[in-house]
Every structure is written in structure tokens, then in C-alpha cells.
């Protein structure tokens, strides 16, 4: 059996603790639950791991209305009824063949694949607790039942499972018990330097120092949506493109850092007070 080992990539900084938990989860074929605030690289980790290991990715974007079954498959009943009424023409579909009308979800596609797949359940905390437990039952057993036919679809090869959560809702104890877990803390300034260096290795040191100081000062103000790593990278890219070295007293292009209207208005008001308007 192929052993998979992830060392990070030229676009993803992997600290030693995170590297250890990723690789033990891969080796033991356990789901890895990644928690942390938005923008800390949880989703990107799964995508970068897949790219580095040469594995395709199936992504389940979780939402409050999702059910475990639809993550595996759904039946296009409208198309089947339409075919029964008007005929299938040259489509090669047969109304009596249930599978001709099945739409496989991300889990269904991952289980039916002839090769190993990275399966990402993104923002699982948006789902209800019973859905979470149902999903973990399916993933633990690596199989699900097509209830219309009472047939079981079992994974040919167990996928590498990554699960992300922004901790908007507490996950159930049974769910947590079945996963390896890692909380990705927001990067320290030193870690952030290394992250930025992966994306902008030739950034002017003065620009980087000033940009980081402004970035962490903005994060300390308690905005509704404080700027995250992705916003910082976009901002530094914009500063490099324009050739501007930011002034801490009046930082430019803050629309790359602050996205909520209330945060932008508050920042403008704070700036006005500092300037004595």
C-alpha cells in the first residue's frame, strides 16, 4: 500500500506540529478535523496536500440544509419522469435503470473512484449535529446505502479525509472522538513572515515590516471581520504592484484588508479622529 507523506509546498507553510498530525492521519487513514478562524489556511491545507501528493480532490461545501444522503447521491426524479413521459431519445438512458438518473455527490464520487482521493468536508460546523454524526458513520464505515434499491456502495479505496470547522457551532462528542484534531492558531508575526515569503519572496523588507505592523494593529481593533492571511497576501500584492510603501498613519488600499461596510466606516472614522478632522 502506498504511503503518503506531506511536507508542505512552496505555497503553504507547514509548521512541525501540523505536519506531524497531517501525516499520522494519512498513515492511519483517520479523518483530520482542522479548526481555527477563517483565513488560517484550513481549506487550503487539504487542497495543497492533494496537489503535493498527486491526488484528485472531492469537496463537500457544507451548509445548514445539507443532508448526509445528498452528499452521497441524489436521484434526478424530474428527468426520470420527463423521460417516462416523452421518451429518452438518443440519450442512452433507460427509465427502468435507476442508476441512469443518479447524480453522485462528493462522497459518492470519492467512494466509487478507482484511485485514492482527498475528500474535503468544508465548514462542517454549519450542519446540524445529527447530520455530522451521520456523515461520520458513512466515512468511518466507508459505505452508504442507496435506499431506493437497498444496495450498498462501499469505497474501493479509503479516501484521505480532511474536515474543516470555523467553530460557529460545537461539534458533537462522537464526531470529535472519531477524528484526529488540530487547531490552526492565527500565525504569529514571525510565522506570517514565512508565509508571505512563500508568495512574495522578493518583497522589500521595509515594506514587509511596515505592512505586518499595520496588519496586526488592524486585527487588534476588534473589527467584525478582522483581516486574515488571504487579505494580507492580497494587500501586499497590491502594494508591490503599485510600488507603495504604506504609511502607518494613513495606510493605503485598505479595501484589500477590510471587507465589511461597518468595519470600513469605522476605520475611516478612526482615521478622521487621528487626523484631527
Secondary structure, 3 states (H helix, E strand, C coil): CCCCCCCCECCECCCHHHHHHHHHHHHHCCCEEEECCCCCCHHHHHHHHHHHHCCEEEEEECCCCCCHHHHHEEECHHHHHHHHHHCCCCCCCCCCCHHHHEEECHHHHHHHCCCCEEEEEECHHHCCHHHHHHHHHHHHHCEEEECCCCEEEECCCCCEEEEEECCCCCCCHHHHHCCEEEECCCCCHHHHHHHHHHHCCCCCHHHHHHHHHHHHHHHCCCCCCCCCHHHHHHHHHHHHHHCCCCCCCCCCCHHHCCCCHHHHHHHHHHHHHHHCC
